[in-house]
Amino acid sequence: MARLEIVGTKLPSEVVKEVVLDSLNMRLKDVEEIIVKLQDLISEFERKYGFLSEEFLKKWRSNQLEDSMDFFEWETCLAAIQNCQRKEKP
């Protein structure tokens, strides 16, 4: 578990800790909401094209699919969700 040390302020450390924790919780909620939106977009692509993201990535990376804005967006969503999940983990 992380340790938070408050220095350089005249405010009570408990007040500062509460504000910091509230801010972190708000950020975590934002990241969780982004993940849900990305998962929805990814599910739409999977339904539209009839294959899962893992299969899409194999085909996309081996140039088995034509260039398409949908495919660029799908790949971007997958990368973004990985990035968000890394931020979500402690």
QUIMOLIN-V254865 format. One record per run of one state. SS is the DSSP state (A for helix, B for strand, O for the rest). FROM is the first residue (numbers start at 1). TO is the last residue. Records with the same first field share a line. If there is no record, write none. Layout:
SS=FROM-TO, FROM-TO
//
This chain:
O=1-12, 50-52, 62-68, 89-90
A=13-49, 53-61, 69-88
//
